[in-house]
């Protein structure tokens, strides 16, 4: 949720921290703060409520604080209301320890009681202040070494955390620790960085380390040392990030979301090409073997949010092509019921960040039952990628906008590729059929581009919907999965109440909500289900609904029923989600813009949900 940065080097720290935080504001924008110190001088802390620009102004654009070592934070509130008092960094009573935190400490009240009994007082309502003062407590009680103090605290803390800590006695050093919350360490000549996500440091270095679960790191100028929970040094492999800094910039677009919508053709093409060699699918990079595919009896797709909608679409495709039973599960529910795993199962975890707390917990639950796992993730080296048995990397590049677009599209593509290859290996489709499907898949990027070239009609339509109070998205089969994603896009960035329904369920209660002027958006890409969905839409129209339809150009007769129609290029119906979702992404975007909303940073949301 929250964004963490840290820097120690030879240049002024404040401009680096503020710049890095600007690349992480999508992780939280309730408040922000930095702490900077100049060698032997005491650290200065500045905090502010609201967006990062308030902090930038308060820090006089980076000129107010002097020093070459510091930490920063942008907050998505969990414990304590959004405000300056609860903003990070937090410090011990004597400022011996100053730190920032991303995560949730589940036993913070118990720890707070312990510390209060030992003379500590608290000024905030946050669990973070508890963690900082617990580290201070152990630092003073034992050996007065940061590693020892943090290790003792980590043993006592239950929950998730990524911590960046400064100690008064170690003026040019930063200490980090993590459990289940993301953290990367960057290094370049004479400078070291810590951040919650790659875009924060791309401007400065592409050489990074991934700190593991229950590990610590000591950052000095241009040098880092890693430790395990026993305080013993451990070695890490330095990784070169392939993204460039420009990929995390807006490139002339008003919002990152629109930039990322336009990046979908390339992202889809890159993801296809990553596993297609000589017009054949090659899954060697994923690690899944021929024998594992042949032995599959059951697939579970586990995900949250938009990734869950990918799973719903993938279920239809896998079952149709590979004829393997598929269950789609919400990650947030997966581990809280007694799962009866079928023998020879595969759990597919879908996550853009590879750090989603619920999805990570589901992965670990599957592994605890000795079930094979495959991750579809976008971020190389992420926790889910590291812990899964097999990994299919999507090549979406950095996705900054909170509402996912290109990551969703590449996840869909990954699911299609797995479906085709699973089917070919198991003999449920022929090599010729596989080649035909692959050809259809390779045509999708150009078809997406053609939809983007005709976005003005959607913009015009969206401008008419800015005062709409309710929207309903309906479809059958894969079209229902598309409707779920379209509804989510609308509600998360335009704040319009919207719901997605399997079209046949309207008559079982929902149609009572239809009144004159209600916008009903029907997706009709599946030929076998087209007439039934049209009938459901007509039912709504007879009760006063205004109808929008998304279908293929061969269905011109839809104009007899719908008030507004978007036509998508013809494609294999199993792949239609990749095209039909584009107008729905644009609709949500343009409605939000028409309402004057911040598209990239919708209220109450953060990009990566790393807490339960």
Secondary structure, 3 states (H helix, E strand, C coil): CCEEEEEECCCCHHHHHHHHHHCCHHHCCCEEEEEEECCCCCCEEEEEECCHHHHHHHCHHHCCCCCCEEEEEEECCCCCCCCCCCCCCEECCCCCEEEEEEEEECCHHHHHHHHHHCCCCCCCCCHHHHHHHHHHHHHHHCCCCHHHHHHHHHHHCCEEEEEEEEECCEEEEEEEEEEECCCEEEEECCEEEEECCHHHCCCCCCEEEECCCCEEEEEECCEEEEECCCCCEECCCCEECCCCHHHHCCCCCCCHHHHHHHCHHHHHHHHHHHHEECCEECCHHHCCCHHHHHHCCEEEEEECHHHHHHHHHHHHHHHHHCCCEEEEEEHHHHCCCCCCCCCCEEEEEEECCCCCHHHHHHHHHHHHCCCEEEEEECCCCCHHHHHCCEEEECCCCCCCCCCCCHHHHHHHHHHHHHHHHHHHHHCCCCHHHHHHHHHHHHHHHHHHHHHHCCCHHHHHHHHCCCCCCEEEEEECCHHHHHHHHHHHHHHHHHCCEEEEEEHHHHHHCHHHHCCCCCEEEEEECCHHHHHHHHHHHHHHHCCCCEEEEEEECCCHHHHHCCCEEEEECCCCHHHCHHHHHHHHHHHHHHHHHHCCCCCCCCCCCCCCCCCC
